[in-house]
Amino acid sequence: MVKRALLSVSDKTGIVDFARGLKQLDVEIISTGGTARMLRDAGIETIDVSEITGFPEMMGGRVKTLHPKIHGGLLCLRENPEHVSDAEDLSIELIDMVVVNLYPFEITISREGVNLEEAIENIDIGGPSMLRSAAKNYKSVTVLSDPQDYGHILKELRSSGVVSQETREKMAVKAFRHTANYDSTIDTYLSRTLLGEDTLRLNFTGGRELRYGENWHQEALFFSQPEIEGPALANCRQLHGKELSYNNYVDGDNALQTVKELGQEKPAVCIVKHNNPCGLATGNTLLQALKAAWDGDPISAFGSIICTNVPMDLESSKFLKGKFVEIIIAPEFEHDALDFLKNKSKNLRLLELPQLNESFDAEFTYKYIAGGMLKQSRNIGLYDKWECVTDTEYPEEKKGLSEFCIAACKSTKSNAVNLSWEYEDGCYMMLAMGAGQPNRVDSIRKLCATKARENLQEIYYREQPEMDFEEYCKNIFAESVLASDAFFPFDDSIIHAAENNIKYIVSPGGSIRDNEVIDTANRLGVSLVFTGMRHFLH
């Protein structure tokens, strides 16, 4: 039972109502400083900590709760006769609940112009000590470090008169996690400020066992970043299907990131296989975008992951009948579409992400290598400049298609090139991509151009069977855009692109042979834009 509670909070959200609720349950309240004043102003009877310890708050509030009569009251094991005897001999009264949150150190150091002295004054000492003491003795003491928990704790006390052991265990872990994160923030700040060193401490929780890892014999867990907001797979709600695997998360993240690059102006669909977009398109309707994305590589789409930026509807769901798909990610599933897809396959994973079209919350990406961790800022943006460097002007009307093409290339493993086509006014599709090659020439010559011809066959037989197929491909290539994720080190890539009748190319530029590349583009009648932004993806 909770007979005595110590309340000392920096964030005073909800504390008056919580204290009033405790008082109604005949709980004696001990408090400090500003918390005590707020409670008294609200008419809530409160005992000062100094009355318990026999010492006044001193040194500007730096010392007030660091005393045996506080920590003895928290750490005493109620079932240990020796502990209880020591408490009685020293007139230490037991404390059954601690409600503490800490000085806002992280907020303080985030303010512009804050100095070291101000930061240090906002390092809480007594607060973490009380949280740790109470959490250590969770079998007898309830510890609260988050105002969000006040309501359900009062509900438990009102309904049963006690806080359950299960709740006390959860609150204890939460308190230790809170102090660990707090100390981590202090370590990171002081390491940089005093030692000139950067320290990386990551906090991921809720490890969930996955079906398997990258391969069947590997075990895997998924941890989520606490309080992450916005479009993240951690925020998806699985509506149907078997549990996810390691590769499902990797591919799903690629599909999500790629769709996000296309904005919200039109319905967009990304189809991912082995961590590369094999189908990508926008359309006037979801069905149109889905069909175009599927046409972009029907073979690779087998067993793929699909992500769209608009609610999944029945018409689009019916298009997938007879097609094997692993996962569909959408901001919403319309009811009839959900029923249809559930009946399509018991294993099809349906992930709903209402925040899909919100802004990303994460600022950095991380990659573990043996013995180390790499951290970098997220790759934001498509280009730094838009400079046509050839005699043949780059048409303004090709810019939208070019941006689509760059976005597709940005999500493709390096060395990467991407060929995209405006298949209908204002609607774009990826014809083919060349991914993961050790040289850019192979990405164009052996993969992209060859694959584009294969992918165009179905469209050709459906729409233009009377035309010579090679002529059909050349006509489409002439209107398409080729994007490269990095500069061309030699002019051979331009030559092979021109051999396939590709006339519009975007590249970051920046090679020592840029002039040679530009001269070749001029000689072959290719229009070339330099963007100034590289998009390697490893």
Secondary structure as a PSIPRED ss2 file (coil, helix, strand):
# PSIPRED VFORMAT (PSIPRED V4.0)

   1 M C   1.000  0.000  0.000
   2 V C   1.000  0.000  0.000
   3 K C   1.000  0.000  0.000
   4 R E   0.000  0.000  1.000
   5 A E   0.000  0.000  1.000
   6 L E   0.000  0.000  1.000
   7 L E   0.000  0.000  1.000
   8 S E   0.000  0.000  1.000
   9 V E   0.000  0.000  1.000
  10 S C   1.000  0.000  0.000
  11 D C   1.000  0.000  0.000
  12 K C   1.000  0.000  0.000
  13 T C   1.000  0.000  0.000
  14 G C   1.000  0.000  0.000
  15 I H   0.000  1.000  0.000
  16 V H   0.000  1.000  0.000
  17 D H   0.000  1.000  0.000
  18 F H   0.000  1.000  0.000
  19 A H   0.000  1.000  0.000
  20 R H   0.000  1.000  0.000
  21 G H   0.000  1.000  0.000
  22 L H   0.000  1.000  0.000
  23 K H   0.000  1.000  0.000
  24 Q H   0.000  1.000  0.000
  25 L C   1.000  0.000  0.000
  26 D C   1.000  0.000  0.000
  27 V C   1.000  0.000  0.000
  28 E E   0.000  0.000  1.000
  29 I E   0.000  0.000  1.000
  30 I E   0.000  0.000  1.000
  31 S E   0.000  0.000  1.000
  32 T C   1.000  0.000  0.000
  33 G H   0.000  1.000  0.000
  34 G H   0.000  1.000  0.000
  35 T H   0.000  1.000  0.000
  36 A H   0.000  1.000  0.000
  37 R H   0.000  1.000  0.000
  38 M H   0.000  1.000  0.000
  39 L H   0.000  1.000  0.000
  40 R H   0.000  1.000  0.000
  41 D H   0.000  1.000  0.000
  42 A C   1.000  0.000  0.000
  43 G C   1.000  0.000  0.000
  44 I C   1.000  0.000  0.000
  45 E C   1.000  0.000  0.000
  46 T C   1.000  0.000  0.000
  47 I E   0.000  0.000  1.000
  48 D E   0.000  0.000  1.000
  49 V H   0.000  1.000  0.000
  50 S H   0.000  1.000  0.000
  51 E H   0.000  1.000  0.000
  52 I H   0.000  1.000  0.000
  53 T H   0.000  1.000  0.000
  54 G C   1.000  0.000  0.000
  55 F C   1.000  0.000  0.000
  56 P C   1.000  0.000  0.000
  57 E C   1.000  0.000  0.000
  58 M E   0.000  0.000  1.000
  59 M H   0.000  1.000  0.000
  60 G H   0.000  1.000  0.000
  61 G H   0.000  1.000  0.000
  62 R C   1.000  0.000  0.000
  63 V E   0.000  0.000  1.000
  64 K C   1.000  0.000  0.000
  65 T C   1.000  0.000  0.000
  66 L C   1.000  0.000  0.000
  67 H C   1.000  0.000  0.000
  68 P H   0.000  1.000  0.000
  69 K H   0.000  1.000  0.000
  70 I H   0.000  1.000  0.000
  71 H H   0.000  1.000  0.000
  72 G H   0.000  1.000  0.000
  73 G H   0.000  1.000  0.000
  74 L H   0.000  1.000  0.000
  75 L H   0.000  1.000  0.000
  76 C C   1.000  0.000  0.000
  77 L C   1.000  0.000  0.000
  78 R C   1.000  0.000  0.000
  79 E C   1.000  0.000  0.000
  80 N C   1.000  0.000  0.000
  81 P H   0.000  1.000  0.000
  82 E H   0.000  1.000  0.000
  83 H H   0.000  1.000  0.000
  84 V H   0.000  1.000  0.000
  85 S H   0.000  1.000  0.000
  86 D H   0.000  1.000  0.000
  87 A H   0.000  1.000  0.000
  88 E H   0.000  1.000  0.000
  89 D H   0.000  1.000  0.000
  90 L C   1.000  0.000  0.000
  91 S C   1.000  0.000  0.000
  92 I C   1.000  0.000  0.000
  93 E C   1.000  0.000  0.000
  94 L C   1.000  0.000  0.000
  95 I C   1.000  0.000  0.000
  96 D C   1.000  0.000  0.000
  97 M E   0.000  0.000  1.000
  98 V E   0.000  0.000  1.000
  99 V E   0.000  0.000  1.000
 100 V E   0.000  0.000  1.000
 101 N E   0.000  0.000  1.000
 102 L C   1.000  0.000  0.000
 103 Y C   1.000  0.000  0.000
 104 P C   1.000  0.000  0.000
 105 F H   0.000  1.000  0.000
 106 E H   0.000  1.000  0.000
 107 I H   0.000  1.000  0.000
 108 T H   0.000  1.000  0.000
 109 I H   0.000  1.000  0.000
 110 S H   0.000  1.000  0.000
 111 R C   1.000  0.000  0.000
 112 E C   1.000  0.000  0.000
 113 G C   1.000  0.000  0.000
 114 V C   1.000  0.000  0.000
 115 N C   1.000  0.000  0.000
 116 L H   0.000  1.000  0.000
 117 E H   0.000  1.000  0.000
 118 E H   0.000  1.000  0.000
 119 A H   0.000  1.000  0.000
 120 I H   0.000  1.000  0.000
 121 E H   0.000  1.000  0.000
 122 N C   1.000  0.000  0.000
 123 I C   1.000  0.000  0.000
 124 D C   1.000  0.000  0.000
 125 I C   1.000  0.000  0.000
 126 G H   0.000  1.000  0.000
 127 G H   0.000  1.000  0.000
 128 P H   0.000  1.000  0.000
 129 S H   0.000  1.000  0.000
 130 M H   0.000  1.000  0.000
 131 L H   0.000  1.000  0.000
 132 R H   0.000  1.000  0.000
 133 S H   0.000  1.000  0.000
 134 A H   0.000  1.000  0.000
 135 A H   0.000  1.000  0.000
 136 K H   0.000  1.000  0.000
 137 N C   1.000  0.000  0.000
 138 Y C   1.000  0.000  0.000
 139 K C   1.000  0.000  0.000
 140 S C   1.000  0.000  0.000
 141 V C   1.000  0.000  0.000
 142 T E   0.000  0.000  1.000
 143 V E   0.000  0.000  1.000
 144 L E   0.000  0.000  1.000
 145 S C   1.000  0.000  0.000
 146 D C   1.000  0.000  0.000
 147 P H   0.000  1.000  0.000
 148 Q H   0.000  1.000  0.000
 149 D H   0.000  1.000  0.000
 150 Y H   0.000  1.000  0.000
 151 G H   0.000  1.000  0.000
 152 H H   0.000  1.000  0.000
 153 I H   0.000  1.000  0.000
 154 L H   0.000  1.000  0.000
 155 K H   0.000  1.000  0.000
 156 E H   0.000  1.000  0.000
 157 L H   0.000  1.000  0.000
 158 R H   0.000  1.000  0.000
 159 S H   0.000  1.000  0.000
 160 S H   0.000  1.000  0.000
 161 G C   1.000  0.000  0.000
 162 V C   1.000  0.000  0.000
 163 V C   1.000  0.000  0.000
 164 S C   1.000  0.000  0.000
 165 Q H   0.000  1.000  0.000
 166 E H   0.000  1.000  0.000
 167 T H   0.000  1.000  0.000
 168 R H   0.000  1.000  0.000
 169 E H   0.000  1.000  0.000
 170 K H   0.000  1.000  0.000
 171 M H   0.000  1.000  0.000
 172 A H   0.000  1.000  0.000
 173 V H   0.000  1.000  0.000
 174 K H   0.000  1.000  0.000
 175 A H   0.000  1.000  0.000
 176 F H   0.000  1.000  0.000
 177 R H   0.000  1.000  0.000
 178 H H   0.000  1.000  0.000
 179 T H   0.000  1.000  0.000
 180 A H   0.000  1.000  0.000
 181 N H   0.000  1.000  0.000
 182 Y H   0.000  1.000  0.000
 183 D H   0.000  1.000  0.000
 184 S H   0.000  1.000  0.000
 185 T H   0.000  1.000  0.000
 186 I H   0.000  1.000  0.000
 187 D H   0.000  1.000  0.000
 188 T H   0.000  1.000  0.000
 189 Y H   0.000  1.000  0.000
 190 L H   0.000  1.000  0.000
 191 S H   0.000  1.000  0.000
 192 R H   0.000  1.000  0.000
 193 T H   0.000  1.000  0.000
 194 L H   0.000  1.000  0.000
 195 L H   0.000  1.000  0.000
 196 G C   1.000  0.000  0.000
 197 E C   1.000  0.000  0.000
 198 D C   1.000  0.000  0.000
 199 T C   1.000  0.000  0.000
 200 L C   1.000  0.000  0.000
 201 R C   1.000  0.000  0.000
 202 L C   1.000  0.000  0.000
 203 N C   1.000  0.000  0.000
 204 F C   1.000  0.000  0.000
 205 T E   0.000  0.000  1.000
 206 G E   0.000  0.000  1.000
 207 G E   0.000  0.000  1.000
 208 R E   0.000  0.000  1.000
 209 E E   0.000  0.000  1.000
 210 L C   1.000  0.000  0.000
 211 R C   1.000  0.000  0.000
 212 Y C   1.000  0.000  0.000
 213 G C   1.000  0.000  0.000
 214 E C   1.000  0.000  0.000
 215 N C   1.000  0.000  0.000
 216 W C   1.000  0.000  0.000
 217 H C   1.000  0.000  0.000
 218 Q C   1.000  0.000  0.000
 219 E C   1.000  0.000  0.000
 220 A C   1.000  0.000  0.000
 221 L E   0.000  0.000  1.000
 222 F E   0.000  0.000  1.000
 223 F E   0.000  0.000  1.000
 224 S E   0.000  0.000  1.000
 225 Q C   1.000  0.000  0.000
 226 P C   1.000  0.000  0.000
 227 E C   1.000  0.000  0.000
 228 I C   1.000  0.000  0.000
 229 E C   1.000  0.000  0.000
 230 G C   1.000  0.000  0.000
 231 P C   1.000  0.000  0.000
 232 A C   1.000  0.000  0.000
 233 L H   0.000  1.000  0.000
 234 A H   0.000  1.000  0.000
 235 N H   0.000  1.000  0.000
 236 C C   1.000  0.000  0.000
 237 R E   0.000  0.000  1.000
 238 Q E   0.000  0.000  1.000
 239 L E   0.000  0.000  1.000
 240 H E   0.000  0.000  1.000
 241 G C   1.000  0.000  0.000
 242 K C   1.000  0.000  0.000
 243 E C   1.000  0.000  0.000
 244 L C   1.000  0.000  0.000
 245 S C   1.000  0.000  0.000
 246 Y H   0.000  1.000  0.000
 247 N H   0.000  1.000  0.000
 248 N H   0.000  1.000  0.000
 249 Y H   0.000  1.000  0.000
 250 V H   0.000  1.000  0.000
 251 D H   0.000  1.000  0.000
 252 G H   0.000  1.000  0.000
 253 D H   0.000  1.000  0.000
 254 N H   0.000  1.000  0.000
 255 A H   0.000  1.000  0.000
 256 L H   0.000  1.000  0.000
 257 Q H   0.000  1.000  0.000
 258 T H   0.000  1.000  0.000
 259 V H   0.000  1.000  0.000
 260 K H   0.000  1.000  0.000
 261 E H   0.000  1.000  0.000
 262 L C   1.000  0.000  0.000
 263 G C   1.000  0.000  0.000
 264 Q C   1.000  0.000  0.000
 265 E C   1.000  0.000  0.000
 266 K C   1.000  0.000  0.000
 267 P C   1.000  0.000  0.000
 268 A E   0.000  0.000  1.000
 269 V E   0.000  0.000  1.000
 270 C E   0.000  0.000  1.000
 271 I E   0.000  0.000  1.000
 272 V E   0.000  0.000  1.000
 273 K E   0.000  0.000  1.000
 274 H C   1.000  0.000  0.000
 275 N C   1.000  0.000  0.000
 276 N E   0.000  0.000  1.000
 277 P E   0.000  0.000  1.000
 278 C E   0.000  0.000  1.000
 279 G E   0.000  0.000  1.000
 280 L E   0.000  0.000  1.000
 281 A E   0.000  0.000  1.000
 282 T E   0.000  0.000  1.000
 283 G C   1.000  0.000  0.000
 284 N C   1.000  0.000  0.000
 285 T C   1.000  0.000  0.000
 286 L H   0.000  1.000  0.000
 287 L H   0.000  1.000  0.000
 288 Q H   0.000  1.000  0.000
 289 A H   0.000  1.000  0.000
 290 L H   0.000  1.000  0.000
 291 K H   0.000  1.000  0.000
 292 A H   0.000  1.000  0.000
 293 A H   0.000  1.000  0.000
 294 W H   0.000  1.000  0.000
 295 D H   0.000  1.000  0.000
 296 G C   1.000  0.000  0.000
 297 D C   1.000  0.000  0.000
 298 P C   1.000  0.000  0.000
 299 I C   1.000  0.000  0.000
 300 S C   1.000  0.000  0.000
 301 A C   1.000  0.000  0.000
 302 F C   1.000  0.000  0.000
 303 G C   1.000  0.000  0.000
 304 S E   0.000  0.000  1.000
 305 I E   0.000  0.000  1.000
 306 I E   0.000  0.000  1.000
 307 C E   0.000  0.000  1.000
 308 T E   0.000  0.000  1.000
 309 N C   1.000  0.000  0.000
 310 V C   1.000  0.000  0.000
 311 P C   1.000  0.000  0.000
 312 M E   0.000  0.000  1.000
 313 D C   1.000  0.000  0.000
 314 L H   0.000  1.000  0.000
 315 E H   0.000  1.000  0.000
 316 S H   0.000  1.000  0.000
 317 S H   0.000  1.000  0.000
 318 K H   0.000  1.000  0.000
 319 F H   0.000  1.000  0.000
 320 L C   1.000  0.000  0.000
 321 K C   1.000  0.000  0.000
 322 G C   1.000  0.000  0.000
 323 K C   1.000  0.000  0.000
 324 F C   1.000  0.000  0.000
 325 V E   0.000  0.000  1.000
 326 E E   0.000  0.000  1.000
 327 I E   0.000  0.000  1.000
 328 I E   0.000  0.000  1.000
 329 I E   0.000  0.000  1.000
 330 A E   0.000  0.000  1.000
 331 P C   1.000  0.000  0.000
 332 E C   1.000  0.000  0.000
 333 F E   0.000  0.000  1.000
 334 E C   1.000  0.000  0.000
 335 H H   0.000  1.000  0.000
 336 D H   0.000  1.000  0.000
 337 A H   0.000  1.000  0.000
 338 L H   0.000  1.000  0.000
 339 D H   0.000  1.000  0.000
 340 F H   0.000  1.000  0.000
 341 L H   0.000  1.000  0.000
 342 K H   0.000  1.000  0.000
 343 N H   0.000  1.000  0.000
 344 K H   0.000  1.000  0.000
 345 S C   1.000  0.000  0.000
 346 K C   1.000  0.000  0.000
 347 N C   1.000  0.000  0.000
 348 L C   1.000  0.000  0.000
 349 R E   0.000  0.000  1.000
 350 L E   0.000  0.000  1.000
 351 L E   0.000  0.000  1.000
 352 E E   0.000  0.000  1.000
 353 L C   1.000  0.000  0.000
 354 P C   1.000  0.000  0.000
 355 Q C   1.000  0.000  0.000
 356 L C   1.000  0.000  0.000
 357 N C   1.000  0.000  0.000
 358 E C   1.000  0.000  0.000
 359 S C   1.000  0.000  0.000
 360 F C   1.000  0.000  0.000
 361 D C   1.000  0.000  0.000
 362 A C   1.000  0.000  0.000
 363 E C   1.000  0.000  0.000
 364 F E   0.000  0.000  1.000
 365 T E   0.000  0.000  1.000
 366 Y E   0.000  0.000  1.000
 367 K E   0.000  0.000  1.000
 368 Y E   0.000  0.000  1.000
 369 I E   0.000  0.000  1.000
 370 A C   1.000  0.000  0.000
 371 G C   1.000  0.000  0.000
 372 G E   0.000  0.000  1.000
 373 M E   0.000  0.000  1.000
 374 L E   0.000  0.000  1.000
 375 K E   0.000  0.000  1.000
 376 Q E   0.000  0.000  1.000
 377 S E   0.000  0.000  1.000
 378 R C   1.000  0.000  0.000
 379 N C   1.000  0.000  0.000
 380 I C   1.000  0.000  0.000
 381 G C   1.000  0.000  0.000
 382 L C   1.000  0.000  0.000
 383 Y C   1.000  0.000  0.000
 384 D C   1.000  0.000  0.000
 385 K C   1.000  0.000  0.000
 386 W C   1.000  0.000  0.000
 387 E E   0.000  0.000  1.000
 388 C E   0.000  0.000  1.000
 389 V C   1.000  0.000  0.000
 390 T C   1.000  0.000  0.000
 391 D C   1.000  0.000  0.000
 392 T C   1.000  0.000  0.000
 393 E C   1.000  0.000  0.000
 394 Y C   1.000  0.000  0.000
 395 P C   1.000  0.000  0.000
 396 E H   0.000  1.000  0.000
 397 E H   0.000  1.000  0.000
 398 K H   0.000  1.000  0.000
 399 K H   0.000  1.000  0.000
 400 G H   0.000  1.000  0.000
 401 L H   0.000  1.000  0.000
 402 S H   0.000  1.000  0.000
 403 E H   0.000  1.000  0.000
 404 F H   0.000  1.000  0.000
 405 C H   0.000  1.000  0.000
 406 I H   0.000  1.000  0.000
 407 A H   0.000  1.000  0.000
 408 A H   0.000  1.000  0.000
 409 C H   0.000  1.000  0.000
 410 K H   0.000  1.000  0.000
 411 S C   1.000  0.000  0.000
 412 T C   1.000  0.000  0.000
 413 K C   1.000  0.000  0.000
 414 S C   1.000  0.000  0.000
 415 N C   1.000  0.000  0.000
 416 A C   1.000  0.000  0.000
 417 V E   0.000  0.000  1.000
 418 N E   0.000  0.000  1.000
 419 L E   0.000  0.000  1.000
 420 S E   0.000  0.000  1.000
 421 W E   0.000  0.000  1.000
 422 E E   0.000  0.000  1.000
 423 Y E   0.000  0.000  1.000
 424 E E   0.000  0.000  1.000
 425 D C   1.000  0.000  0.000
 426 G C   1.000  0.000  0.000
 427 C E   0.000  0.000  1.000
 428 Y E   0.000  0.000  1.000
 429 M E   0.000  0.000  1.000
 430 M E   0.000  0.000  1.000
 431 L E   0.000  0.000  1.000
 432 A E   0.000  0.000  1.000
 433 M E   0.000  0.000  1.000
 434 G E   0.000  0.000  1.000
 435 A C   1.000  0.000  0.000
 436 G C   1.000  0.000  0.000
 437 Q C   1.000  0.000  0.000
 438 P C   1.000  0.000  0.000
 439 N C   1.000  0.000  0.000
 440 R H   0.000  1.000  0.000
 441 V H   0.000  1.000  0.000
 442 D H   0.000  1.000  0.000
 443 S H   0.000  1.000  0.000
 444 I H   0.000  1.000  0.000
 445 R H   0.000  1.000  0.000
 446 K H   0.000  1.000  0.000
 447 L H   0.000  1.000  0.000
 448 C H   0.000  1.000  0.000
 449 A H   0.000  1.000  0.000
 450 T H   0.000  1.000  0.000
 451 K H   0.000  1.000  0.000
 452 A H   0.000  1.000  0.000
 453 R H   0.000  1.000  0.000
 454 E H   0.000  1.000  0.000
 455 N H   0.000  1.000  0.000
 456 L H   0.000  1.000  0.000
 457 Q H   0.000  1.000  0.000
 458 E H   0.000  1.000  0.000
 459 I H   0.000  1.000  0.000
 460 Y H   0.000  1.000  0.000
 461 Y H   0.000  1.000  0.000
 462 R H   0.000  1.000  0.000
 463 E H   0.000  1.000  0.000
 464 Q C   1.000  0.000  0.000
 465 P C   1.000  0.000  0.000
 466 E C   1.000  0.000  0.000
 467 M C   1.000  0.000  0.000
 468 D C   1.000  0.000  0.000
 469 F H   0.000  1.000  0.000
 470 E H   0.000  1.000  0.000
 471 E H   0.000  1.000  0.000
 472 Y H   0.000  1.000  0.000
 473 C H   0.000  1.000  0.000
 474 K H   0.000  1.000  0.000
 475 N H   0.000  1.000  0.000
 476 I H   0.000  1.000  0.000
 477 F H   0.000  1.000  0.000
 478 A H   0.000  1.000  0.000
 479 E H   0.000  1.000  0.000
 480 S C   1.000  0.000  0.000
 481 V E   0.000  0.000  1.000
 482 L E   0.000  0.000  1.000
 483 A E   0.000  0.000  1.000
 484 S E   0.000  0.000  1.000
 485 D C   1.000  0.000  0.000
 486 A C   1.000  0.000  0.000
 487 F C   1.000  0.000  0.000
 488 F C   1.000  0.000  0.000
 489 P C   1.000  0.000  0.000
 490 F C   1.000  0.000  0.000
 491 D C   1.000  0.000  0.000
 492 D H   0.000  1.000  0.000
 493 S H   0.000  1.000  0.000
 494 I H   0.000  1.000  0.000
 495 I H   0.000  1.000  0.000
 496 H H   0.000  1.000  0.000
 497 A H   0.000  1.000  0.000
 498 A H   0.000  1.000  0.000
 499 E H   0.000  1.000  0.000
 500 N C   1.000  0.000  0.000
 501 N C   1.000  0.000  0.000
 502 I C   1.000  0.000  0.000
 503 K C   1.000  0.000  0.000
 504 Y E   0.000  0.000  1.000
 505 I E   0.000  0.000  1.000
 506 V E   0.000  0.000  1.000
 507 S E   0.000  0.000  1.000
 508 P C   1.000  0.000  0.000
 509 G C   1.000  0.000  0.000
 510 G C   1.000  0.000  0.000
 511 S C   1.000  0.000  0.000
 512 I C   1.000  0.000  0.000
 513 R C   1.000  0.000  0.000
 514 D H   0.000  1.000  0.000
 515 N H   0.000  1.000  0.000
 516 E H   0.000  1.000  0.000
 517 V H   0.000  1.000  0.000
 518 I H   0.000  1.000  0.000
 519 D H   0.000  1.000  0.000
 520 T H   0.000  1.000  0.000
 521 A H   0.000  1.000  0.000
 522 N H   0.000  1.000  0.000
 523 R H   0.000  1.000  0.000
 524 L H   0.000  1.000  0.000
 525 G C   1.000  0.000  0.000
 526 V C   1.000  0.000  0.000
 527 S E   0.000  0.000  1.000
 528 L E   0.000  0.000  1.000
 529 V E   0.000  0.000  1.000
 530 F E   0.000  0.000  1.000
 531 T C   1.000  0.000  0.000
 532 G C   1.000  0.000  0.000
 533 M C   1.000  0.000  0.000
 534 R C   1.000  0.000  0.000
 535 H C   1.000  0.000  0.000
 536 F C   1.000  0.000  0.000
 537 L C   1.000  0.000  0.000
 538 H C   1.000  0.000  0.000
